[in-house]
Amino acid sequence: MRRKTLDLIVGAGLVLLAGLLLVAGIVLTSNANFANSYVKDQLGQQQITFKTADTLTAEEKQSACLVEYAGKPLNSGKQAECYANEFIGLHLKSIAGGKTYAQLGDVQTELKTKLADAQKNNDTAAVADLQQQLTDTNTARETVFKGETLRGLLLTSYGFSEFGAKAGQAALVAYLAAGLLFLLGAAGLVHAARTPGSRGFAVPQNEGKAQSEPANA
């Protein structure tokens, strides 16, 4: 194969691959921009604002991000993660001893069973006490449900924003690779244009003659 032909093939292939990487980078950039704008719009609609620095409790002040974002509106994935874990998560731990929604469901079932037994036994004092415990548990479970739901939605937004960030990073890599391959491909095409058409990987004439001559007996 002629050297010029090889340069043309390799150069054109590298330029084509660079074009494909450029298209991939554009697609990834579009996805990253969509993720960022979508998360910002959705979080902005919630109208959530971090507590101001002067209203933070001593426990809340131990969170670096709550101090950093104090008084600011929540409109980014990182802020959503902070609010979900450091604010909502912190306060959920103070409700019903930190029990989850599912765990409080078990407590409800147990209290209902005890309440039914107390009612059968006409134990008025026990009935009143168990009824109050059940009411408190129901209220706590409803509060925990709302808190865990909001926390889950915020963390979902954070996860979506992270996908956008990763897409942006991948787009940058694609652009850099596309630029490098384009330069290499262009260099190959330029070299092919400067290479005479007759030049190739021919066998040297002396070596060809030596191989064609019969060996002396």
C-alpha positions in Angstrom: 0.0 0.0 0.0 1.3 3.4 -0.9 2.3 5.7 2.0 0.1 8.5 0.5 -2.9 6.2 0.4 -2.3 5.1 4.0 -2.1 8.7 5.2 -5.3 9.6 3.4 -7.2 6.6 5.0 -5.8 7.2 8.5 -6.2 11.0 8.3 -9.8 10.8 7.0 -10.7 8.2 9.6 -9.4 10.4 12.5 -11.2 13.4 11.2 -14.4 11.4 10.9 -14.0 10.0 14.5 -13.4 13.6 15.7 -16.7 14.6 14.1 -18.5 11.8 15.9 -17.0 12.8 19.2 -18.0 16.4 18.5 -21.6 15.4 18.0 -21.5 13.3 21.1 -20.1 16.3 23.1 -22.9 18.5 21.8 -25.5 15.9 22.8 -24.0 15.6 26.3 -23.8 19.3 26.7 -27.5 19.6 25.7 -28.4 17.0 28.3 -26.3 18.7 31.0 -27.9 22.1 30.3 -31.4 20.5 30.4 -30.7 18.8 33.7 -29.4 21.9 35.3 -32.2 24.2 34.1 -34.9 21.6 35.0 -33.6 21.1 38.5 -33.4 24.9 39.0 -36.9 25.4 37.7 -38.4 22.6 39.8 -36.7 23.6 43.0 -37.5 27.3 42.4 -41.2 26.4 42.3 -41.1 25.0 45.8 -40.1 28.5 47.2 -37.8 27.0 49.8 -35.4 29.3 51.6 -32.8 28.3 54.1 -33.0 29.7 57.6 -31.1 32.9 58.2 -27.8 32.6 60.2 -29.3 34.3 63.2 -32.2 31.8 63.5 -30.1 28.6 63.2 -30.1 26.5 66.3 -26.8 25.4 67.9 -27.3 21.9 66.4 -28.0 23.4 62.9 -24.9 25.6 63.1 -22.8 22.4 63.2 -23.7 21.8 59.6 -21.3 23.7 57.3 -23.7 23.8 54.4 -26.6 25.2 56.5 -24.3 28.0 57.5 -23.1 28.5 54.0 -26.5 28.7 52.4 -28.2 30.6 55.3 -30.9 32.9 54.0 -30.5 31.8 50.4 -33.2 30.4 48.2 -32.9 26.7 47.4 -32.4 26.3 43.6 -29.5 23.9 43.0 -28.8 20.2 43.4 -26.1 20.7 46.1 -28.5 22.9 48.1 -31.2 20.3 47.8 -28.9 17.6 49.2 -27.9 19.9 52.1 -31.5 20.8 53.0 -32.6 17.2 52.7 -29.9 15.6 54.8 -28.8 18.4 57.2 -32.1 20.1 57.9 -35.0 17.8 57.2 -32.9 14.7 58.2 -31.8 16.4 61.4 -35.3 17.3 62.5 -36.8 13.9 61.6 -34.4 12.4 64.1 -36.1 14.4 66.9 -39.6 13.0 66.0 -40.7 9.8 67.7 -37.1 8.9 68.7 -35.9 9.0 65.1 -38.3 6.2 64.0 -39.1 5.9 60.3 -42.5 5.9 58.8 -42.5 2.1 58.5 -41.3 1.7 62.1 -44.1 3.9 63.4 -46.5 1.7 61.5 -45.4 -1.2 63.7 -45.9 1.0 66.8 -49.4 1.9 65.6 -50.4 -1.7 65.1 -49.1 -2.6 68.6 -50.9 0.2 70.2 -54.2 -0.7 68.4 -53.9 -4.2 69.7 -53.3 -3.1 73.2 -56.1 -0.6 73.0 -58.6 -3.3 71.8 -57.6 -5.5 74.7 -58.0 -2.7 77.2 -61.4 -1.9 75.8 -62.5 -5.5 76.2 -61.3 -5.5 79.8 -63.1 -2.2 80.4 -59.8 -0.7 81.7 -60.7 2.9 81.4 -57.4 4.3 82.6 -55.4 2.2 80.1 -57.8 3.0 77.3 -57.3 6.7 77.8 -53.6 6.4 78.0 -53.3 4.1 75.0 -55.7 6.3 73.0 -53.4 9.3 73.7 -50.3 7.3 72.7 -52.0 6.3 69.5 -53.0 9.8 68.7 -49.5 11.1 69.2 -48.1 8.2 67.1 -50.5 9.0 64.3 -49.5 12.7 64.3 -45.8 11.8 64.4 -46.2 9.3 61.6 -48.0 11.8 59.4 -45.3 14.4 60.1 -42.5 11.8 59.3 -44.3 10.8 56.1 -44.3 14.4 54.9 -40.7 15.0 55.9 -39.5 11.8 54.3 -41.4 12.5 51.1 -40.0 16.0 50.8 -36.5 14.7 51.6 -36.8 12.0 49.0 -37.9 14.5 46.3 -35.1 16.8 47.1 -32.5 14.0 47.0 -34.0 12.9 43.6 -33.4 16.4 42.3 -29.9 16.2 43.7 -29.3 12.9 41.9 -30.7 14.3 38.6 -28.4 17.3 38.9 -25.4 15.0 39.4 -26.2 13.2 36.2 -26.2 16.6 34.5 -22.8 17.4 36.0 -21.4 14.0 34.9 -22.8 14.7 31.4 -21.0 18.0 31.3 -17.7 16.4 32.3 -18.1 13.7 29.7 -18.9 16.4 27.1 -15.6 18.2 28.0 -13.6 15.0 27.5 -15.4 14.4 24.2 -14.5 17.9 23.0 -10.8 17.5 24.0 -10.6 14.1 22.3 -12.3 15.5 19.2 -9.8 18.3 19.0 -6.8 16.0 19.4 -8.1 13.5 16.8 -8.9 16.3 14.4 -5.4 17.7 14.6 -3.9 14.3 14.1 -6.2 13.6 11.2 -5.5 17.0 9.6 -1.7 16.4 10.0 -2.1 13.0 8.3 -4.0 14.6 5.4 -1.5 17.4 5.0 1.3 14.8 5.0 -0.5 12.8 2.3 -0.9 16.0 0.2 2.9 16.6 0.4 3.8 13.0 -0.3 4.6 12.1 -4.0 2.1 9.7 -5.4 4.8 7.1 -6.3 6.1 6.9 -2.8 5.1 3.7 -1.0 6.4 0.8 0.9 8.3 -0.8 -2.0 10.9 -3.4 -1.6 14.4 -2.0 -2.1 15.8 -2.8 -5.6 19.1 -4.3 -4.4 17.2 -6.6 -2.0 14.9 -7.6 -4.8 17.8 -8.5 -7.1 19.6 -10.4 -4.4 16.5 -12.5 -3.8 16.0 -13.2 -7.5 19.6 -14.3 -8.2 20.2 -18.0 -7.8 22.6 -19.1 -5.2 26.0 -20.2 -6.5 26.7 -23.9 -6.1 
